[in-house]
Amino acid sequence: MRDAVLKELISQVHTANYRVYGARKIWRELNRQGHTVARCTVERLMRELRIQGAVRGKRVITTLPGGQVDRAPDRLDRDFVAQAPNRCWVADFTHIKTWSGVVYAAFVVDTFSRRIVGWSAATVKETVFVLDALEMAIWQRDRDQHPIQPGELIHHSDAGSQYTSFRLAEHLDAAGIAASIGSVGDAYDNALMESAIGLYKTELIKPQRPWKTLSQVELATAEWADWYNHRRLHGEIGHIPPAEHEANYSKELTKPQVTTTI
Protein backbone atom coordinates (compact mmCIF):
# COMPACT_ATOMS: atom_id res chain seq x y z
CA MET A 1 0.00 0.00 0.00
CA ARG A 2 1.40 3.38 -1.02
CA ASP A 3 2.34 5.97 1.61
CA ALA A 4 -0.19 8.49 0.29
CA VAL A 5 -3.07 6.03 0.83
CA LEU A 6 -1.80 5.06 4.25
CA LYS A 7 -1.44 8.68 5.29
CA GLU A 8 -5.08 9.27 4.40
CA LEU A 9 -6.16 6.22 6.42
CA ILE A 10 -4.01 7.25 9.39
CA SER A 11 -5.48 10.75 9.34
CA GLN A 12 -9.01 9.34 9.20
CA VAL A 13 -8.43 7.05 12.20
CA HIS A 14 -6.75 9.82 14.16
CA THR A 15 -9.58 12.30 13.48
CA ALA A 16 -12.35 9.76 14.14
CA ASN A 17 -10.93 8.96 17.58
CA TYR A 18 -10.72 12.40 19.20
CA ARG A 19 -7.19 12.83 17.80
CA VAL A 20 -5.84 10.96 20.83
CA TYR A 21 -4.54 7.72 19.31
CA GLY A 22 -0.81 7.21 19.15
CA ALA A 23 0.99 4.94 16.68
CA ARG A 24 0.18 1.73 18.57
CA LYS A 25 -3.58 2.23 18.59
CA ILE A 26 -3.71 3.58 15.02
CA TRP A 27 -1.76 0.51 13.90
CA ARG A 28 -4.17 -1.76 15.78
CA GLU A 29 -7.23 -0.02 14.33
CA LEU A 30 -5.90 -0.16 10.76
CA ASN A 31 -5.33 -3.88 11.09
CA ARG A 32 -8.83 -4.34 12.57
CA GLN A 33 -10.15 -2.64 9.44
CA GLY A 34 -8.26 -5.09 7.24
CA HIS A 35 -5.32 -2.86 6.30
CA THR A 36 -2.17 -4.86 6.88
CA VAL A 37 0.62 -2.46 7.75
CA ALA A 38 3.72 -2.54 9.94
CA ARG A 39 3.75 -0.50 13.13
CA CYS A 40 7.06 1.11 12.20
CA THR A 41 5.46 2.34 8.98
CA VAL A 42 2.61 3.93 10.94
CA GLU A 43 5.14 5.60 13.25
CA ARG A 44 7.11 6.97 10.30
CA LEU A 45 4.06 8.31 8.50
CA MET A 46 2.68 9.89 11.68
CA ARG A 47 5.97 11.76 12.06
CA GLU A 48 5.67 12.97 8.48
CA LEU A 49 2.06 14.04 9.12
CA ARG A 50 3.13 15.68 12.38
CA ILE A 51 0.39 14.02 14.39
CA GLN A 52 0.75 12.23 17.69
CA GLY A 53 -1.29 10.69 20.48
CA ALA A 54 -2.49 12.45 23.61
CA VAL A 55 -0.23 12.60 26.67
CA ARG A 56 -1.75 12.36 30.13
CA GLY A 57 -1.28 15.09 32.69
CA LYS A 58 -0.91 14.90 36.46
CA ARG A 59 -3.72 13.76 38.74
CA VAL A 60 -5.74 16.19 40.87
CA ILE A 61 -7.42 15.03 44.11
CA THR A 62 -11.09 16.07 44.19
CA THR A 63 -12.46 13.98 47.07
CA LEU A 64 -12.48 14.94 50.73
CA PRO A 65 -12.44 12.42 53.59
CA GLY A 66 -15.83 11.34 54.86
CA GLY A 67 -16.57 11.56 58.55
CA GLN A 68 -18.24 8.16 58.76
CA VAL A 69 -16.56 5.96 61.36
CA ASP A 70 -18.29 2.69 60.46
CA ARG A 71 -17.64 2.85 56.76
CA ALA A 72 -17.54 -0.20 54.48
CA PRO A 73 -14.34 -2.27 54.36
CA ASP A 74 -11.97 -2.44 51.40
CA ARG A 75 -13.19 -5.65 49.74
CA LEU A 76 -10.77 -5.47 46.78
CA ASP A 77 -7.37 -4.76 48.34
CA ARG A 78 -6.25 -3.33 44.97
CA ASP A 79 -7.29 -6.47 43.09
CA PHE A 80 -9.53 -5.16 40.29
CA VAL A 81 -9.69 -8.38 38.27
CA ALA A 82 -13.26 -9.56 37.66
CA GLN A 83 -14.19 -12.81 35.95
CA ALA A 84 -17.48 -11.54 34.50
CA PRO A 85 -19.50 -8.34 34.03
CA ASN A 86 -21.41 -7.00 37.04
CA ARG A 87 -18.98 -8.42 39.57
CA CYS A 88 -17.02 -5.27 40.39
CA TRP A 89 -17.78 -1.62 39.67
CA VAL A 90 -15.42 1.21 40.59
CA ALA A 91 -16.54 4.81 41.06
CA ASP A 92 -15.00 8.26 41.37
CA PHE A 93 -15.41 11.81 40.09
CA THR A 94 -13.38 14.71 38.77
CA HIS A 95 -13.86 18.42 38.17
CA ILE A 96 -13.96 20.60 35.05
CA LYS A 97 -13.50 24.37 35.06
CA THR A 98 -16.09 26.20 32.95
CA TRP A 99 -16.90 29.87 32.35
CA SER A 100 -20.02 29.47 34.47
CA GLY A 101 -18.31 27.70 37.39
CA VAL A 102 -16.90 24.30 38.30
CA VAL A 103 -18.64 21.19 36.93
CA TYR A 104 -18.15 17.75 38.49
CA ALA A 105 -18.32 14.52 36.48
CA ALA A 106 -18.81 11.15 38.20
CA PHE A 107 -18.26 7.76 36.61
CA VAL A 108 -18.98 4.10 37.34
CA VAL A 109 -16.79 1.58 35.48
CA ASP A 110 -17.14 -2.20 35.25
CA THR A 111 -13.68 -3.63 35.93
CA PHE A 112 -14.27 -6.73 33.79
CA SER A 113 -14.53 -4.81 30.53
CA ARG A 114 -13.48 -1.24 31.48
CA ARG A 115 -16.94 -0.19 30.31
CA ILE A 116 -18.41 3.06 31.63
CA VAL A 117 -21.78 1.79 32.83
CA GLY A 118 -22.89 5.05 34.45
CA TRP A 119 -21.94 8.72 34.69
CA SER A 120 -23.38 12.05 35.77
CA ALA A 121 -22.42 15.72 35.75
CA ALA A 122 -23.44 18.46 38.19
CA THR A 123 -22.38 21.82 39.60
CA VAL A 124 -22.31 20.51 43.18
CA LYS A 125 -20.43 17.46 44.49
CA GLU A 126 -23.05 16.07 46.83
CA THR A 127 -24.20 12.50 47.35
CA VAL A 128 -27.12 12.81 44.91
CA PHE A 129 -24.59 13.53 42.17
CA VAL A 130 -22.76 10.19 42.59
CA LEU A 131 -26.10 8.46 43.14
CA ASP A 132 -27.18 9.59 39.68
CA ALA A 133 -24.16 7.81 38.16
CA LEU A 134 -25.01 4.65 40.10
CA GLU A 135 -28.66 4.82 39.03
CA MET A 136 -27.60 5.16 35.40
CA ALA A 137 -25.36 2.10 35.74
CA ILE A 138 -28.18 -0.02 37.17
CA TRP A 139 -30.60 1.23 34.51
CA GLN A 140 -28.07 0.67 31.72
CA ARG A 141 -27.52 -2.95 32.72
CA ASP A 142 -31.28 -3.52 32.94
CA ARG A 143 -31.78 -1.98 29.51
CA ASP A 144 -29.06 -4.20 28.02
CA GLN A 145 -30.78 -7.24 29.58
CA HIS A 146 -27.83 -7.87 31.87
CA PRO A 147 -29.32 -6.82 35.22
CA ILE A 148 -27.22 -6.97 38.34
CA GLN A 149 -27.87 -9.92 40.62
CA PRO A 150 -28.15 -9.24 44.38
CA GLY A 151 -25.10 -10.48 46.24
CA GLU A 152 -22.81 -10.70 43.19
CA LEU A 153 -21.65 -7.10 42.72
CA ILE A 154 -19.12 -4.96 44.63
CA HIS A 155 -19.17 -1.15 44.31
CA HIS A 156 -15.70 0.23 45.13
CA SER A 157 -14.73 3.86 45.67
CA ASP A 158 -12.36 5.95 47.73
CA ALA A 159 -13.33 7.32 51.14
CA GLY A 160 -14.67 10.65 49.94
CA SER A 161 -17.66 11.98 51.83
CA GLN A 162 -19.98 11.42 48.85
CA TYR A 163 -19.18 7.70 48.85
CA THR A 164 -19.23 7.12 52.61
CA SER A 165 -22.61 8.79 53.09
CA PHE A 166 -25.44 6.91 54.73
CA ARG A 167 -27.69 7.66 51.75
CA LEU A 168 -25.40 5.92 49.27
CA ALA A 169 -24.82 2.99 51.62
CA GLU A 170 -28.57 2.58 52.02
CA HIS A 171 -29.07 2.67 48.26
CA LEU A 172 -26.38 0.07 47.63
CA ASP A 173 -27.82 -2.20 50.30
CA ALA A 174 -31.31 -1.96 48.82
CA ALA A 175 -29.95 -2.96 45.40
CA GLY A 176 -28.04 -5.93 46.82
CA ILE A 177 -24.66 -4.35 46.05
CA ALA A 178 -21.77 -4.70 48.51
CA ALA A 179 -19.99 -1.43 49.29
CA SER A 180 -16.19 -1.32 49.29
CA ILE A 181 -14.21 1.73 50.41
CA GLY A 182 -10.51 2.41 49.89
CA SER A 183 -8.63 5.43 51.20
CA VAL A 184 -8.73 9.08 50.15
CA GLY A 185 -6.12 10.34 47.73
CA ASP A 186 -4.43 6.96 47.23
CA ALA A 187 -4.37 6.31 43.47
CA TYR A 188 -3.45 2.66 43.99
CA ASP A 189 -6.61 1.97 46.03
CA ASN A 190 -8.75 2.89 43.02
CA ALA A 191 -6.20 2.65 40.22
CA LEU A 192 -8.52 1.44 37.48
CA MET A 193 -10.94 4.30 38.08
CA GLU A 194 -8.09 6.79 38.21
CA SER A 195 -6.99 5.51 34.81
CA ALA A 196 -10.47 6.00 33.28
CA ILE A 197 -10.73 9.53 34.63
CA GLY A 198 -7.23 10.27 33.39
CA LEU A 199 -8.31 9.25 29.89
CA TYR A 200 -11.43 11.42 30.17
CA LYS A 201 -9.38 14.49 31.08
CA THR A 202 -6.68 13.78 28.49
CA GLU A 203 -8.89 12.77 25.58
CA LEU A 204 -11.85 15.10 26.02
CA ILE A 205 -11.61 17.82 28.64
CA LYS A 206 -8.15 19.29 28.02
CA PRO A 207 -8.16 19.25 24.19
CA GLN A 208 -11.57 20.95 23.95
CA ARG A 209 -11.09 23.74 26.46
CA PRO A 210 -12.45 26.25 27.21
CA TRP A 211 -15.74 24.85 28.51
CA LYS A 212 -18.66 27.24 28.97
CA THR A 213 -21.56 25.49 30.70
CA LEU A 214 -22.74 22.32 32.44
CA SER A 215 -24.91 21.37 29.44
CA GLN A 216 -21.91 21.61 27.10
CA VAL A 217 -19.91 19.28 29.35
CA GLU A 218 -22.85 16.85 29.61
CA LEU A 219 -23.32 16.58 25.85
CA ALA A 220 -19.61 16.13 25.18
CA THR A 221 -19.30 13.55 27.99
CA ALA A 222 -22.21 11.54 26.60
CA GLU A 223 -20.58 11.43 23.16
CA TRP A 224 -17.14 10.58 24.57
CA ALA A 225 -18.53 7.80 26.82
CA ASP A 226 -20.30 6.24 23.83
CA TRP A 227 -17.05 6.32 21.83
CA TYR A 228 -15.08 4.99 24.81
CA ASN A 229 -17.46 2.04 25.23
CA HIS A 230 -18.10 1.11 21.61
CA ARG A 231 -15.11 2.20 19.54
CA ARG A 232 -12.06 3.03 21.66
CA LEU A 233 -9.46 0.23 21.74
CA HIS A 234 -8.34 -0.86 25.23
CA GLY A 235 -5.04 -2.70 25.51
CA GLU A 236 -5.96 -4.32 28.84
CA ILE A 237 -8.76 -6.33 27.20
CA GLY A 238 -7.04 -7.35 23.99
CA HIS A 239 -7.12 -4.08 22.04
CA ILE A 240 -10.88 -4.11 21.51
CA PRO A 241 -13.71 -1.85 22.79
CA PRO A 242 -15.43 -2.70 26.12
CA ALA A 243 -18.79 -3.45 24.46
CA GLU A 244 -17.11 -5.92 22.12
CA HIS A 245 -15.32 -7.58 25.03
CA GLU A 246 -18.62 -8.09 26.85
CA ALA A 247 -20.30 -9.34 23.67
CA ASN A 248 -17.51 -11.90 23.21
CA TYR A 249 -18.00 -13.05 26.79
CA SER A 250 -21.75 -13.51 26.23
CA LYS A 251 -21.10 -15.50 23.04
CA GLU A 252 -18.80 -17.84 24.93
CA LEU A 253 -21.49 -18.44 27.54
CA THR A 254 -24.09 -19.32 24.93
CA LYS A 255 -21.86 -21.65 22.90
CA PRO A 256 -23.22 -25.21 22.88
CA GLN A 257 -21.16 -27.46 25.10
CA VAL A 258 -19.41 -30.31 23.28
CA THR A 259 -19.79 -33.61 25.10
CA THR A 260 -18.08 -36.88 24.32
CA THR A 261 -19.36 -40.34 25.03
CA ILE A 262 -17.24 -43.39 25.56
N, C-alpha and C positions, 0 to 999 in steps of 0.2 A: 504494500500500500504506500502510495507516494506521500511525502511529508505534507504537501499542501492539503490533502484530504484528511490526514491525521490531525493537522492543526485545527481544521474546521470542527472535527469531532471532539477534540479536546476542549475547544472553546465552548461548544454546546454543552458538554457535561459540566464544565466549570460554572457556566452561567445558570444552568438548570438546578444547580445544587448550592444556591446561595453564595457562590464564589468562594466556598470554604474548603473544597477538596484539594488536597495536595497530590503529588504524583502517584502515591500508592493507591489512593482511592479512585483516582481517575483511571489508572491502569486496570484496577479491578472492575470498574463499571464498564469500560470499553470491552473487556473480555466477556462480561455478562451479556453484553449486547451482540456478541458474536464477532467482534473485531479483534483478531489475534494480533497482538503487538507486544513488544518487549518493554519492560518497565524502564529500562535505561533510555529507550527511544522516547517514551513519554516525558521523562525527566529533561532530556535534551530539548525537545520541542517546547516544553513549558518555559524553559529558560529563554528560548528564542522569542516566545510570545510575551515574555515578561509577566507571567501570571504565577501565583503561588497559593498555597493553602493558608488557612487562618492559623494564627498563633495564639494560644491561650494566655490570658493575663493572670495576675495574682488574685487569690481568693479574698473576699471580704466577709467578715462575720456579721450576720444580720440578726441572729437569735440571742435573746437574753435568758439567763437562767430562770427556771420556774421555781416558785417557792414551795412546791408540793413536796412534803417529806416522804410520804408513802407512794412514791411514783413507781411505775412499772419497771421490772428488771430488764437488763440487756439480754435478750434471748438469742442474739446472733453471735456476740463476741467476735465481731468483724468477719464472720463467715457469711458471705452474701450469696453463696451458691444455692440455687433452688433446682429441684429435679423436675418441676412442672410449673405451669402458670398458676397464679392465685395461691402460691405457697408463701411468698414473701414480697411485701411491698415496702419500699422506702420512701420517706417524705421529707421535704425541706422547702424553704422559700428563699427568695433573693429580692433585691430592690433595684428599681430602675428610676433614674432621675428624669423628670419631664418638666416642660415649661410650666405646667399647672400644679406641680408638686411631686412628691415621691409616690411611685406605684410599686406595690409588692406583688410578686408572682410566686405562687405555691405549686408544687408538683408532687405527684405520686407515681412512682416507677415500679414496675414488676421486675424483680431481679432475674427471673428466668430468661426473659427475652429483651430486657432493657426498654420495654415499651412504656411510654407515658400513658398511663391508664386514666389519669385525672389531673386537672390543673385549674387554677383560678387566679384572678387578678383583682386587686382592690387598692384603695388609697389608705386603708388602715390595716395594721397587722394584728388583728384580734383573732380569737378562736374561730369565729364564724367563717373567717377567710380560709383557714386550712380545712375546716369542715366541708366547705364547698368543693374543694379539690377531692376530698374523700368521697363525697356524695357522687361526684361525676364518675369516679373510678368504679364505684359499685354499680351505678346506672349503666356505664359503658360495658361492663362485663355482662350484665343482664341483657342488654341490647344485642350483644354479640353471641348470645346463647351459651355463655360460659360463666354462669353465676358463681359467686363465691360460695363455698360450703362451710357452714359453721364448724369451728374447731380446726380448720385446715390452714388458715391464713394468719400470718404475723404482719403487723404494721409497725415498722421501725422508724424512729426519728431521733433527733438529738433532744437534749433536755430543755429546749426553749419553752417559755411559759405557755405558748400557744399549744404545744404538744403535751404538756403535763397537766393541762386543765382538766377539771372534773367533767366538764361538758363533753370534751372529746373522748375521755375514758369511758363515759357512760354510753356514748354513741358506738364506740368500738365494741363494747360488751354486748350491746343490744343486737349488733350485727354478727356476733359470734367470731369476732376478730380479736386475736391476742395482741395486746400492746407491748411494744419493746422500746425501751428508752436508752440511748447512749449518753454521752456527756456533751456539754456545750463547747463549741469551738474546737473540737477534736476531729479533724478531717478524716482520720482513719476509722472512727466509730461510725461514720456514715459515708464511706469513701465512694460507693457507687452513686449515691445521690449527688455528692459533691461533683462528680465527674459529669453527670447529666446537666447540672446547673452551669458548670463551666462551659459546656458546649453551647448552651442557650445564650450565655453572655457573649461568647466568642463568635458564634455563627449568626446571631440575630441582633442582639441589643447593641453591641459596640459598632458594627459596620453600618447600622442604619440610624445612628444618632444624627441630629437631636430628635428626641421624642417630645410630643406636644401634650397628649392627653391620655387618660386611662383607656378610652375606647380605641385609640390608635394602637396601644400596646396589646390590648385584648385581641384585636383582629389579626395583628401580625403574629402573636403567639399561637393563635388557632391554626394559622397557615403553616407556621414552622413546626408545630407538634404533629400535624398531619404528614408533612414531609419527613420528619424524624422517624415516625412510626412506619411509614409505608414505602419510603424511597431511600432514605439515608442508609449507607452501608456501615455496619458495626463489626469491627474486627473481632470483638470478644465472642461473637456468635457465628463466626464463619464467614464474615464479610457479606452479610445479607441484612435486609431490613428486619426489625422486630416482628412485624406482622407476618412476614414470610417464615420466620423462625417458628412462630406459634402455629402457623398453618402446617408446616412440616411435621411438627410434633403431633398435631391432631390426625394427620394422615397416617402416621406410624401407629397410633392407637387403634385406628379403624381398619388396619390391614388384616385380612383373614389370617388366622394362625395356621401354619402348616404342621400337620401331625403325621407321624409315621406309625405304621403298625408292623409288628413283627409276626 
